[in-house]
Amino acid sequence: MPTRPAFTLLLDVDGPIASPETRDVAPEIISLLLELAAAGIPVVFNTGRSDEFIKRQVMAPMIAAGMPSSLRIHAICEKGATWFTFDADGAGVVHVDHELAVPLHYADEIRELVATDFDGHMFFDETKRAMVSVEQHIDADSLEYRNAQQHFDSAAMQAMERHDLGVERLDVRQPDSGESIDYRVDPTIISTDIESVELGKDLGARRTLELLSADGIEPASWFTVGDSRTDYAMADWLAENGHTVSHVDVRPGDGIPAGKPYPVLTAKDLGLGSDVIHDHAGLAFLRHWRSLLG
């Protein structure tokens, strides 16, 4: 018989778990994640981050905090392009969907572009296996970074055109010579991801369901957690496929999409102020879910 936990946590990492300012995960968040997982609540990470980031910022602290030997944690990385499972002994094999990777010649051009024109504000993420990502330096001024990001994104789109690669960015569509669009330039508050249009948090949700099914787990319900509008795709996919889901938005200031067929929760639902966002809101919800277990 499949195991049927009361709920599963499907968590974005940047924002809800890791501070967008320091990129670190607070010790109490690590402790609560372990408590929930040890109590039988599946904890799965669904992130645009690389497997190396998850190993360093999430897995290593969980192991150091005393991860029980019986626990297995799944991590879906690069928006579904890579995934792996870890336990108290470390990470297992990292699986990569190479068909969803950005062409290497394009990645090489972006690496050079960052080094020559944008090095003062951002760096090229060498840990990505399928996506091309650049990220704000921690010590860079955020307003200055946002301005530089606009120029970088424009240059990245122009490079796509030179390589005859169809691309979209927000509402801008730039097809290739065959009228196709296979790639996306996706800006966030601390980075820009350049990726296949097939990638997304919905793909991460599908991979999560496959991994849990292989473990013999059929969750009764789900909580998805994110800090951007694209994170709603997790809950969208689960709802469309017949699952009971609620979405937690830890940065609702961007606006909550209307007409969602599932509950959308914010820190306000826990009696907290609108200033409680990002990992502070994530921590509050982890405390709340821990309290539900008695």
C-alpha positions as CSV (number, residue, x, y, z in Angstrom):
1,M,0.0,0.0,0.0
2,P,1.3,3.5,-0.8
3,T,2.2,5.8,2.0
4,R,-0.3,8.7,2.1
5,P,1.1,11.7,4.1
6,A,-1.4,14.5,5.1
7,F,0.6,16.9,2.9
8,T,3.8,17.4,0.9
9,L,5.9,20.5,0.8
10,L,7.1,21.6,-2.6
11,L,9.5,24.5,-2.0
12,D,11.2,27.1,-4.1
13,V,14.6,27.8,-2.5
14,D,15.5,31.5,-3.2
15,G,13.2,33.6,-1.1
16,P,11.1,31.1,0.9
17,I,14.1,29.1,2.2
18,A,17.3,30.9,1.4
19,S,17.7,34.7,2.0
20,P,17.8,36.6,-1.3
21,E,20.3,38.9,0.4
22,T,22.8,36.5,1.8
23,R,21.8,33.3,-0.1
24,D,22.2,31.5,3.3
25,V,19.5,29.3,5.0
26,A,18.8,30.1,8.6
27,P,19.5,27.3,11.1
28,E,15.9,27.2,12.4
29,I,14.7,26.7,8.8
30,I,17.1,23.8,8.5
31,S,15.9,22.4,11.8
32,L,12.2,22.7,10.9
33,L,12.7,21.0,7.5
34,L,14.3,18.1,9.2
35,E,11.6,17.9,11.9
36,L,8.8,17.9,9.2
37,A,10.6,15.3,7.1
38,A,11.3,13.1,10.0
39,A,7.6,13.2,11.0
40,G,6.7,11.8,7.6
41,I,6.0,14.9,5.6
42,P,7.8,14.8,2.2
43,V,10.0,17.8,1.7
44,V,11.0,18.5,-1.9
45,F,12.9,21.4,-3.3
46,N,11.8,22.8,-6.7
47,T,14.3,25.5,-7.7
48,G,16.0,27.3,-10.6
49,R,19.2,26.9,-8.6
50,S,21.9,24.3,-9.6
51,D,22.5,21.1,-7.8
52,E,25.8,22.5,-6.5
53,F,23.9,25.3,-4.8
54,I,21.5,22.9,-3.1
55,K,24.3,20.6,-2.0
56,R,26.2,23.6,-0.5
57,Q,23.4,25.7,1.0
58,V,20.7,23.2,1.9
59,M,22.0,19.6,1.9
60,A,25.3,20.2,3.8
61,P,23.5,22.1,6.6
62,M,20.8,19.5,6.9
63,I,23.4,16.7,7.2
64,A,25.5,18.8,9.7
65,A,22.4,19.3,11.8
66,G,21.9,15.6,12.2
67,M,19.8,14.3,9.3
68,P,18.3,10.9,10.2
69,S,19.8,8.1,8.2
70,S,16.3,7.0,7.1
71,L,15.5,10.3,5.3
72,R,15.6,10.8,1.5
73,I,15.2,14.3,0.2
74,H,14.5,15.1,-3.5
75,A,15.8,18.2,-5.2
76,I,14.5,19.4,-8.6
77,C,17.0,21.9,-9.9
78,E,17.3,24.3,-12.9
79,K,13.5,24.3,-13.2
80,G,13.3,20.6,-14.0
81,A,16.4,20.2,-16.1
82,T,18.4,18.4,-13.4
83,W,17.4,16.5,-10.3
84,F,19.0,14.3,-7.6
85,T,18.2,12.7,-4.2
86,F,20.3,13.1,-1.0
87,D,20.4,11.4,2.4
88,A,22.6,11.6,5.4
89,D,25.5,10.2,3.4
90,G,25.3,12.9,0.7
91,A,24.0,13.3,-2.8
92,G,23.2,10.6,-5.2
93,V,23.5,10.7,-9.0
94,V,22.6,14.0,-10.6
95,H,20.3,13.4,-13.6
96,V,20.4,15.9,-16.5
97,D,17.9,16.3,-19.3
98,H,20.5,17.3,-22.0
99,E,17.8,17.9,-24.6
100,L,16.7,21.0,-22.6
101,A,20.1,22.6,-22.4
102,V,21.0,25.9,-23.9
103,P,23.6,25.5,-26.7
104,L,27.2,25.7,-25.5
105,H,28.3,28.2,-28.1
106,Y,25.6,30.6,-26.8
107,A,26.6,30.0,-23.2
108,D,30.3,30.8,-24.1
109,E,29.2,34.1,-25.6
110,I,27.2,35.1,-22.5
111,R,30.2,34.1,-20.2
112,E,32.4,36.5,-22.2
113,L,29.8,39.2,-22.2
114,V,29.5,39.1,-18.4
115,A,33.3,39.2,-18.0
116,T,33.8,42.1,-20.3
117,D,30.8,44.3,-19.7
118,F,28.9,43.4,-16.5
119,D,31.5,42.0,-14.1
120,G,30.9,44.9,-11.6
121,H,27.3,43.9,-11.0
122,M,26.9,40.2,-11.7
123,F,28.7,36.9,-12.3
124,F,28.2,33.9,-14.6
125,D,27.0,30.9,-12.7
126,E,29.4,28.1,-13.7
127,T,27.5,25.5,-11.7
128,K,24.5,25.3,-14.1
129,R,24.4,22.2,-16.3
130,A,21.5,23.1,-18.6
131,M,20.5,26.7,-18.1
132,V,22.6,29.8,-18.5
133,S,22.4,32.1,-15.4
134,V,23.9,35.3,-14.2
135,E,23.5,36.5,-10.7
136,Q,23.9,39.7,-8.7
137,H,27.1,40.1,-6.7
138,I,26.1,40.0,-3.0
139,D,27.8,43.4,-2.4
140,A,26.3,45.1,-5.5
141,D,23.8,47.8,-5.0
142,S,20.4,46.4,-5.9
143,L,19.2,49.5,-7.8
144,E,22.4,49.6,-9.8
145,Y,22.1,45.9,-10.5
146,R,18.5,46.3,-11.8
147,N,19.7,48.9,-14.2
148,A,22.6,46.7,-15.4
149,Q,20.3,43.8,-15.6
150,Q,18.1,45.6,-18.1
151,H,21.1,46.2,-20.4
152,F,22.3,42.6,-19.9
153,D,18.9,41.1,-20.8
154,S,18.8,43.2,-23.9
155,A,22.3,42.0,-24.9
156,A,21.3,38.4,-24.2
157,M,18.3,38.8,-26.5
158,Q,20.5,40.3,-29.3
159,A,22.9,37.3,-28.9
160,M,20.0,35.0,-29.4
161,E,19.1,36.7,-32.6
162,R,22.7,36.5,-33.9
163,H,22.6,32.7,-33.2
164,D,19.2,32.4,-34.9
165,L,17.6,31.2,-31.6
166,G,14.0,32.1,-31.0
167,V,13.5,33.7,-27.6
168,E,11.0,35.4,-25.4
169,R,11.3,37.8,-22.4
170,L,8.2,38.7,-20.5
171,D,5.9,40.1,-23.2
172,V,8.5,40.3,-25.9
173,R,8.7,37.5,-28.5
174,Q,11.6,37.2,-30.9
175,P,11.1,34.1,-33.2
176,D,13.9,32.4,-35.1
177,S,14.1,32.1,-38.9
178,G,11.6,29.2,-38.7
179,E,9.2,31.3,-36.6
180,S,9.9,29.1,-33.5
181,I,10.6,30.2,-29.9
182,D,12.6,27.6,-28.0
183,Y,14.2,29.8,-25.3
184,R,13.3,32.2,-22.5
185,V,15.2,35.1,-20.8
186,D,13.7,35.1,-17.3
187,P,14.7,38.0,-15.0
188,T,14.3,37.7,-11.2
189,I,15.2,40.1,-8.4
190,I,18.8,38.7,-8.1
191,S,19.4,37.0,-11.4
192,T,18.6,36.3,-15.0
193,D,18.0,32.8,-16.3
194,I,18.3,31.9,-19.9
195,E,16.6,28.6,-20.5
196,S,14.5,26.3,-22.6
197,V,10.8,27.2,-22.7
198,E,10.1,23.6,-21.7
199,L,11.6,24.3,-18.2
200,G,9.5,25.7,-15.4
201,K,8.2,25.0,-12.0
202,D,5.4,22.9,-13.6
203,L,8.0,20.5,-15.0
204,G,9.5,20.4,-11.5
205,A,6.1,19.5,-10.0
206,R,5.7,16.7,-12.6
207,R,9.2,15.3,-11.8
208,T,8.4,15.5,-8.1
209,L,5.3,13.4,-8.5
210,E,7.3,10.8,-10.5
211,L,9.9,10.6,-7.8
212,L,7.4,10.3,-4.9
213,S,5.5,7.7,-6.8
214,A,8.7,5.7,-7.2
215,D,9.1,6.0,-3.4
216,G,5.5,4.7,-2.9
217,I,4.2,8.0,-1.7
218,E,0.8,9.5,-2.7
219,P,0.3,12.8,-0.8
220,A,-3.2,13.6,0.3
221,S,-2.6,17.3,-0.4
222,W,0.2,19.7,-1.2
223,F,1.6,23.1,-0.2
224,T,3.7,24.8,-2.9
225,V,5.8,27.7,-1.8
226,G,7.4,30.5,-3.9
227,D,8.3,34.2,-4.1
228,S,7.5,35.0,-7.7
229,R,4.6,34.7,-10.2
230,T,6.3,31.9,-12.1
231,D,6.2,29.8,-8.9
232,Y,2.5,29.5,-9.2
233,A,3.1,27.0,-12.0
234,M,3.7,24.4,-9.4
235,A,0.3,24.7,-8.0
236,D,-1.3,25.2,-11.4
237,W,0.1,21.9,-12.7
238,L,-0.9,20.0,-9.5
239,A,-4.5,21.4,-9.6
240,E,-4.9,20.7,-13.3
241,N,-3.9,17.1,-12.6
242,G,-6.4,16.5,-9.9
243,H,-4.4,17.2,-6.7
244,T,-5.5,19.2,-3.7
245,V,-3.1,22.1,-3.4
246,S,-2.6,25.4,-1.7
247,H,0.1,27.9,-2.7
248,V,2.0,30.1,-0.3
249,D,3.3,33.3,-1.8
250,V,6.1,34.8,0.4
251,R,6.4,38.0,-1.7
252,P,2.8,38.9,-2.6
253,G,3.7,42.5,-3.3
254,D,4.1,41.6,-7.0
255,G,0.4,40.9,-7.1
256,I,-1.5,37.7,-6.6
257,P,-2.9,36.3,-9.9
258,A,-6.7,36.3,-10.0
259,G,-8.9,33.3,-10.6
260,K,-6.7,30.6,-9.2
261,P,-8.6,27.4,-8.5
262,Y,-6.8,26.8,-5.2
263,P,-6.2,28.8,-2.0
264,V,-3.3,31.3,-2.1
265,L,-1.8,32.0,1.4
266,T,0.4,34.8,2.6
267,A,2.0,35.8,5.9
268,K,-1.3,37.7,6.5
269,D,-3.1,34.3,6.9
270,L,-0.8,33.6,9.9
271,G,-1.7,37.0,11.5
272,L,1.6,38.6,10.4
273,G,2.2,42.0,8.8
274,S,2.8,42.7,5.1
275,D,6.5,43.4,5.9
276,V,7.0,39.6,6.7
277,I,8.3,38.3,3.4
278,H,10.9,36.0,1.8
279,D,12.6,33.5,4.2
280,H,10.9,35.3,7.2
281,A,7.5,34.3,5.8
282,G,8.9,30.9,4.9
283,L,10.1,30.3,8.4
284,A,6.7,31.4,9.8
285,F,4.9,28.8,7.6
286,L,7.3,26.0,8.5
287,R,6.6,26.8,12.2
288,H,2.9,26.7,11.5
289,W,3.1,23.3,9.7
290,R,5.3,21.9,12.5
291,S,2.6,22.9,14.9
292,L,0.0,21.0,12.9
293,L,1.8,17.8,13.7
294,G,1.3,18.2,17.5
